[in-house]
């Protein structure tokens, strides 16, 4: 409970809780607007998913250098307000009868740009707010909030979408971002304005972040693993929505329940992550969850109406638990390893590498889905699920119990 007594962290947690719950409405509503309301093809569904993450590929690297030049709390507030305005434009356009797939894609791209800045600033602000000694606890609590919202959110979103339609459900996410901005503005801890170096140069600062990540064999292995994992996941994500909503004809409420069951795993992973890392070691706590995910992904394409649907949800539950353990362990390690002046660029470089593959994967999934169908695309993505494990097993993470920190690296770890 120690961090919950801290006023700053408590407000950050509340901001995260509000926005994460609202985001679950967009996660389900945005593709359903495309698939059910605008009658998008499989390729267009993949294109929309690509638009949501293409910003990480386009501006992921310079965003880190820019964030390191700014007060991160302010970046969080501005990003939240901008996302609220962008999402509110969708129900407004639908009410006026002018909503198009092109607008959905533009909103997805612009919201993604704001998310790039928010995520880089968010992960860089946490060490300033809680200190290096509380990073695992802070990340676990924030991951727990995210996981809880993923349990409650999809079911709630599914039935709200049935009640008020998908376009209007996006308005709730817009309101959640406005609430998040309000909570972040209440955080009293203020960063000092970053020192303006007379010789600063954007390209050189970006290269410093790249050299830091690629020059460290542990960070390099993590980046290669998560980038390929996200590539395959992004290829399957839009096709899973198509499979459930169009091919199986499930209602939004049932689809929401499916995702809520799967999301229980994310909460379980957040609750056990620290104990797993303590018991088997930090290095294995990064690669063992990925190894468990590989065979379970083969269950997802078997989804059919009836018990096979819930078997796929159960497999998804375990996958999300493993992803949660991996995420908390490796993000905490990255934050503890990186010197504070480099945090923004390190986080941006990692985001560029691990999220920049997602629009490529989504487009690939859309192309395959259009050519061979949603279920066959899911089979291909699942069969390739062993690839992300390779760089982890080829690195020192394979048998390293205690990973280095910035202090231990400086002392010659």
N, C-alpha and C positions, 0 to 999 in steps of 0.2 A: 504493500500500500504506500510505500515511501513516495513514489513519484506522484501519486494521486493527491498528496498533500501540497504539491507545488502548484501555485496559482497559474503560472505560465503553461506548464505541461497540461494541466487540467483543461485550460481553454483550448489548447491545441487538440487535445483528445476530443473535446466536444465539437470543435470545428470539423474534425475528421469524421466523427460519428454522423453528423448531420449530412455532410456532403457525400459520404459513402452510401448512406441509405438512399439519398436522392439519386445517386449514380446508378443504382440498381434499376431504377425506372428507365433510364436512358439505355442501359445495356440491353434490356428486353424490348423497350418501346421503339428505339430507333430502327433496328432491323425489321420489326413487325410493321412499322409504317411503310417501309420499302416493300416488303414481301406481300403483305395483306392489303394495304391501302393503295399503294401506287403500282402494285402488280409487277414488281421488279423480277427480272430473270435471275438465274443462278449466278451468272457473271456479274450482273449489276449488284447483287447482294454482296459478292466478294469485293467489288469495287468500293462499295460504301464502307465495308470493314477496313479496307486499305486506307481510305481517306481519314479514318479515325486515328491512325497511327503514323501516317506518312510524315508528319511534322518531326518525329524523332529522327527520321532519316535525313530530312532536308535541313533542319536547323539545330539538331541535337548537339553538335559540337560547339558552334559559336555561342549557344545559349549558356553553356557552362562558364565560358569566359565572361560573358555579360553579367551573369548572376554574381560572379566573384567580384564584380565592380560595384554591386548595389547592395543595399540593405535587404536581406532576404525576407524579413517580415513584410515589407512593403510589396515585394514581388508576389507574395502569397495573396495579399488582399486584392491587388489589381487583377491578378489572374482569376480569382473567384468572381469578381464583379463582371468581368468580361464574359466569362462562361455563362453566367446567369442571363445576360442580355442576349447572347447568341442562341441559347436554347429556347428562350421565350419567343424568338422569332418564328419558330416552327408552328406552334399552335395558333399564333397570330395569322400566319399565311394560310393555314388550313381553314380557319374561320372565314377568311376572305375568299376562299376557293382558288387560291393561286399557288398552292404548295406543289413543288416539283421535285423529282429526284436530284436535279442539279442543285437546288437549294439545300437539300439534305446533305449532299456531298460537300458543299461549301461550308455549311455549319460544322460538319464533322472535321474538316481540315482546320478551320479557325479555332474550334474548341480544342483540337489537338495541339495547336501552337501554344495556347494558354496552358494546357496540361504539361507540356514540355517545361516551360518556365516554372510552373508550380512544383512539379515533382523534383526538379533539380534544386530549387530553393528549399523545398521541404526536407529533403534528405540532408542538405547542407546546414539547415537551421537547427535540426535536432541536437547535434553535438554541442552547439552553442547553448542551447536551452537546458539540457540535462547534464552535460559533462560526460567525459569518456567512460566513467565508471558505471553509468546507468544506461548505456546504449542498448544492451541486449534487453533489459527490462522495458525500456521505452519502445523499442521496435516490437517486442512481443505484445505489449498492451495495444499499440496501434494496429498491429496485425490482427489481434483479437477483435477489435472494433470492426475492422474491415470484414473479418470472417462472420461476425454476428450479423452485420448488415447484409451479407450475402445469403445468410440463412433466412432472415425475415423478409428481405427486400424482394427477391424474385416472386415469391408467392403473393405478397402484398401487391407488387406491381402487376402481376398477371391478372388478378381479379379487378384491380383498379382500371387496367386497360380494357377488360371486358365491360366495365361499367361506364367509363367515360371516353373510350377509344384511345388508341395509341398516341395520336398527336397531342391531345390535351394532357396525357400523362407526363409528357416532357416538361410541362409547366411546373410540376412538383420538383423536378430536378433543378430547374432554374431557381426556384425558391430556396432549395437546399444550399446552393452555392452562395446565395445572398446571406443566408444564415451563417455559413462557414466564414465569410468575410467579416461578419460582425464579431464572431468569437475570436478570430485571429487579432482583430483590432483591439481586443481587451487585454492581450498579452502585454504585460508591463515591461518585460525584458527588452531592452533596445540594444541593437548592435552598434558599434562604432562604424562610422562611414569608412569603407575600405580605403586604405592609403592609395592615392593616385600616383603611381610611379611615372616619372618623366619619360622613361624609355619603354612604356608599355606598348604592346603591339598585339592586335587580335590574333593574327596568324601564329605568332610565337607562343602566345598563351595557350592556344589550342594544341600546338605541338607538345607543350609541356604536359598537358593532360594525357595525350596519346602515349608519350614516352613513359609516363608513370605507370599506365595500365599495361602496355605491352612489354615494358621492361621488367615487370614482376611476373614470374612464372605462375604464381597462384592466381593473381587477378586475370592473367591471360587465359588460363584454363577455365575459370568461371565464366569469362566473357564468351568463349567459344561454346561452352556447354549451353548457357542460357539463350544465346542467340539462335542456335539450331533448334533448341526446345521450343522457343517462341515462334520460329519459322513454321514448324510443323503444327503447332497449336493454332496459329493464325490461319493456316490452310484449312483446318478442320472446323474452326469455330462458326463461320457463316454457314457452312454446309450442315452442321448439326441443327442450326435453327431451321434451315430449309427442310431437313429430314423430319423434324418434329412437327413443324407447322404446316408444311405443304404435303409431303409424302405420306406422313402418318395421320394428318388431319387433326392433330391435337389442339385443344382450346388454349388460349393464352394462360388461363388459370392452371391447367395441367402442366404446361411447359414451365410455369413459374415454380410449381411444386417440385418438378424434376430438378431444377437448378438449386432450389433451396435444400433439398436432400443432399445433393452433391456438396453444397457449401458447408454443411456440418463438419466436413473433413477439414476445411480451412481453419475453423475455430479450434478443432481438436489439435491440429498441428501447432497453432499458436500457443495453446496451453502446455504442450509437452516439449516444445522446441528447446528450451533451456535445459530440461532434464535429459533430453536425447543427446545434446552436445556434451553434457557433463559425463554421461554414461559411456558413450562410444567415442567421444573425442570430436573436436570441431571439424577436422578434415573429413572424417567419415560421415558426419552429420550433413555435409554438403553433397557427397556422392551417393550414399546409400539410398536416400529418398528418390533420386533419379533412377537408380537401378530397379527400385520397386515399381516405379511408374511404367516402365517399358512394357512388361507383359500385360498389365491391366488395361492399357490403351486399346488392346485388341478386343476388349469386351464392348466398347462404345458403338462400333458399327453394327453390332448385332441387335440394336434396339428395335423392338416391334411393340405393337399394342399388346398389353398384358404383362406377364411377369418379366419378360425380357427387357421391357422399358425400365423397370425398377432395378433389375440386375445391372443395367448400364449405369443407372444413377448411383448404385452402391459402389461400382468400380470408380466412378467419377469422384465419389466421396473420399476414397482412399488416395486417389491421385492428388486431390486438392490438399489433403493432409500432408502428403509428402512434399508438395510444392511449398506449402507454408513453412515447414521445418527448414527446407533448403533456403528459402528466401530470408527468413529471420537470421539464420546463421551466417549466410554469406554477406548480407547487407551490413550486419553489425561488424563483421570482420573488416569489410571495406572502409567503414566509417572510422573504426579504431586504428586502421593502418595508415590512413592518409593524413598528412599535416593539414591543419585548418586552412591555410591560404590556398590549398589545392582541392579542397572538398568539392567546390562547384564544378571544376573541370573534370575531376575524377568521376563524379556522379553523372555529368553530362556525357563523358566518353563512354561510360558503361551503358547509359541509357541509349546512346546512339548505336552501340554495338548490339545490345540485347533486344531493344525495341525497334531498331531500324530494320530488322529482318521481318517484322510483322506485316507491314504493307506489302512486301514482296510475297510473303506467304499467303496473305489474303487474296491477292491477285491470282497467284498460282492456284489457290483453292477454287476461285471463281471460274478460271479457265477450265480446270479439270472437271468441276461440277457441271459446267455447261456441256462438256464433251462426253463424260462418262457417268454423270449422275452424282448426287450428293453422297449416297452410301458408299460407292466405290472410292470416292475421294477420301472419305474417312478411313477406309481400309488401307489406302496407300500411306496416309499420314501416320496411322497406328503402326504399320509394319516398319516404318523408318524410325520408330521411337527409341531404338537402341543407340542411334548415332550420337545424341548429346552426352551419353555416358563416356564415350571414348576419350575426349580430352581430359576429363577428370581422373580417369584411371591411369592416364599417361603422365600425370603430374605428381608432385610431392603430396598433394591432398590425400592421396590414396591411403597413407598410413601416418599422417601427421595429426597427433591429438591436439596439441596446443599451437594455434596459429599466431604469427607475430603481430605486434602492435607498432604504432609509430615510435613509441619509446624503445621497444626491444630492437627494432630495426636500426635505430640510431646508435644503439649500443653494440651492434654487430651480430644480430640474431642469425 
